[in-house]
Amino acid sequence: MKIVVTSSVTLDGVAQAPGRPDEDLRGGFRHGGWALPYNDQVMGQAMGRRMAEEGSLLLGRRTYEGLFAFWPEQTDGNPFTEVLNQTRKYVASRTLTQPLPWVNSTLLQGDAVEAVAALRAQPGPNLVVIGSVDLVQQLIRHDLIDEYLLLIHPLVLGSGRRLFADDGTLRALRMVDSVTTTTGVVIATYQREAR
């Protein structure tokens, strides 16, 4: 299976708290919810298509708890609620314990990188990481990411946690798809170059 990172990022690479003002206040971050004004029908359709073709989710603790606090309670007929409830969710955490409260959730045992590498070696649909910047950076360091679906917003925040760490490692990617929304968000799919 492939590991696919799906992330909203700003032009300066910030991925912290795109969805809500109170989503992630670490480091005094005060720009939470920055992605919401850029949502449009093009983005909704593109992301809906991707959700329909993807497989399981891989989440860090903070992202898992944030999603669980919101999505299971949405009863307005939003199609994402049912999809997220029914999707298999793997969670990397040192503090959570089994059983996890959200249906179809599995806590990864032992070292997160080793557990994800073992999942990646199995046949099956993609394993999609959303949010979970700390986990993504660990997976990048261990060369476990196969594809990035980046929603690149026309915005510079100047501060915040970035998706790609400043670690001096060269990573060659190639763009395989892109679409631009009516609000100027570039939805770009990158795959790592073959070695």
CORPE-V292996 format. One record per residue. N is the residue number from 0. OMEGA is omega in whole degrees, -180 to 180 (999 if undefined). D_FIRST is the distance of its C-alpha to the first C-alpha in Angstrom with 1 decimal. Layout:
# CORPE-V292996
<<N & OMEGA & D_FIRST> <N & OMEGA & D_FIRST>>
This chain:
# CORPE-V292996
<<0 & 177 & 0.0> <1 & 171 & 3.8> <2 & -177 & 6.7> <3 & 175 & 9.6> <4 & 175 & 13.1> <5 & -173 & 15.6> <6 & 167 & 19.1> <7 & 178 & 22.7> <8 & 174 & 24.6> <9 & 178 & 28.2> <10 & 177 & 29.5> <11 & 170 & 30.2> <12 & -179 & 26.6> <13 & 178 & 27.4> <14 & -176 & 24.7> <15 & 169 & 26.9> <16 & 178 & 28.0> <17 & -169 & 27.4> <18 & -175 & 28.0> <19 & 177 & 31.2> <20 & -177 & 34.2> <21 & -173 & 33.8> <22 & -177 & 30.0> <23 & -176 & 30.1> <24 & -179 & 33.5> <25 & 179 & 32.7> <26 & -179 & 34.8> <27 & -178 & 37.2> <28 & -176 & 34.8> <29 & -179 & 36.8> <30 & -177 & 34.9> <31 & -179 & 32.5> <32 & -174 & 31.7> <33 & -176 & 31.9> <34 & -172 & 29.2> <35 & -179 & 30.9> <36 & -177 & 33.7> <37 & 179 & 31.3> <38 & 175 & 29.6> <39 & -177 & 30.5> <40 & 179 & 29.8> <41 & 179 & 27.7> <42 & -180 & 25.4> <43 & 180 & 25.3> <44 & -179 & 24.4> <45 & -179 & 21.7> <46 & 176 & 20.0> <47 & 177 & 20.6> <48 & -179 & 18.9> <49 & 180 & 15.7> <50 & -178 & 15.9> <51 & -176 & 16.3> <52 & -177 & 13.2> <53 & -178 & 10.8> <54 & -175 & 9.3> <55 & 176 & 10.3> <56 & 173 & 12.3> <57 & -172 & 12.6> <58 & 167 & 16.3> <59 & -177 & 19.0> <60 & -176 & 22.2> <61 & 180 & 24.3> <62 & 179 & 21.9> <63 & -178 & 21.3> <64 & 178 & 25.1> <65 & 178 & 25.9> <66 & -179 & 23.7> <67 & 179 & 25.1> <68 & -175 & 28.6> <69 & -166 & 28.4> <70 & -179 & 26.1> <71 & -178 & 27.1> <72 & -178 & 30.7> <73 & -176 & 30.3> <74 & -176 & 32.2> <75 & -180 & 33.3> <76 & 178 & 31.0> <77 & -177 & 28.4> <78 & -179 & 25.3> <79 & -179 & 23.0> <80 & -178 & 24.5> <81 & 179 & 23.5> <82 & -179 & 19.9> <83 & 178 & 19.6> <84 & -176 & 21.4> <85 & -178 & 19.2> <86 & 174 & 15.8> <87 & -178 & 14.2> <88 & 174 & 15.0> <89 & -173 & 14.1> <90 & 176 & 17.0> <91 & -179 & 17.8> <92 & 174 & 21.6> <93 & -174 & 24.4> <94 & 180 & 26.9> <95 & 177 & 25.6> <96 & 176 & 26.0> <97 & -6 & 24.9> <98 & 176 & 25.4> <99 & -172 & 24.0> <100 & -176 & 26.0> <101 & -179 & 23.6> <102 & 178 & 22.4> <103 & 180 & 18.9> <104 & 180 & 18.6> <105 & 177 & 17.5> <106 & 177 & 18.8> <107 & -178 & 16.8> <108 & 175 & 19.2> <109 & -179 & 20.4> <110 & -176 & 19.4> <111 & -178 & 16.8> <112 & 178 & 15.3> <113 & 180 & 15.1> <114 & 179 & 13.7> <115 & 178 & 10.8> <116 & 178 & 10.2> <117 & 177 & 10.3> <118 & -178 & 7.8> <119 & -178 & 5.3> <120 & -179 & 6.6> <121 & 174 & 6.2> <122 & 176 & 5.3> <123 & -179 & 5.2> <124 & -178 & 5.7> <125 & 173 & 5.2> <126 & -171 & 6.9> <127 & 177 & 10.2> <128 & 172 & 13.0> <129 & -176 & 16.5> <130 & 168 & 19.6> <131 & -175 & 19.4> <132 & 180 & 20.7> <133 & 179 & 21.4> <134 & 179 & 17.9> <135 & -179 & 16.6> <136 & 175 & 19.2> <137 & -179 & 18.3> <138 & 176 & 14.7> <139 & -179 & 16.2> <140 & -179 & 18.7> <141 & 174 & 16.2> <142 & -178 & 14.3> <143 & -179 & 10.9> <144 & 180 & 10.8> <145 & -174 & 9.3> <146 & 175 & 11.3> <147 & 169 & 14.3> <148 & -174 & 16.0> <149 & 173 & 19.5> <150 & -171 & 22.5> <151 & -174 & 25.2> <152 & -180 & 28.5> <153 & -171 & 31.9> <154 & 174 & 33.0> <155 & -178 & 33.9> <156 & 178 & 34.3> <157 & 177 & 35.5> <158 & 178 & 34.1> <159 & -179 & 31.2> <160 & -178 & 27.9> <161 & -179 & 25.9> <162 & -178 & 22.2> <163 & -180 & 22.5> <164 & 178 & 24.7> <165 & -174 & 27.6> <166 & 176 & 26.7> <167 & -179 & 27.7> <168 & 177 & 24.4> <169 & 177 & 23.8> <170 & -179 & 20.4> <171 & 179 & 20.4> <172 & 174 & 18.5> <173 & 179 & 19.1> <174 & 179 & 19.7> <175 & 179 & 18.1> <176 & 173 & 19.7> <177 & 174 & 22.4> <178 & 179 & 24.9> <179 & -180 & 27.8> <180 & 179 & 29.1> <181 & 180 & 32.8> <182 & 176 & 32.9> <183 & 176 & 31.7> <184 & 175 & 28.1> <185 & 176 & 25.8> <186 & -172 & 22.3> <187 & 177 & 20.5> <188 & 179 & 16.9> <189 & 173 & 16.4> <190 & -180 & 13.8> <191 & 179 & 14.5> <192 & 176 & 16.7> <193 & -179 & 15.9> <194 & 999 & 17.7>>
